[in-house]
């Protein structure tokens, strides 16, 4: 996201669109695995998959089930997102 924002600020709109569009599989992975009523838990789990601090949500919010986590992990693993330096 940083790259396409920088390109856009420099007026390189076509290159910015190309980078932006390359992230569509990541957006699809996020959207397709987000269970109803658990956006916070899903986001925190996604953060953990990125190597950031996530952790459980506080009550009364609902945690992801094991199957929801597995589906999110599978989508994350196949979306083409490169994590790390």
Secondary structure, DSSP 8 states (H G I E B T S, - for coil): -HHHHHHHHTT-HHHHHHHHHHTHHHHHHHHHH--TT-HHHHHHHHHHHTTS------TTS----HHHHHHHHHHHHHS------
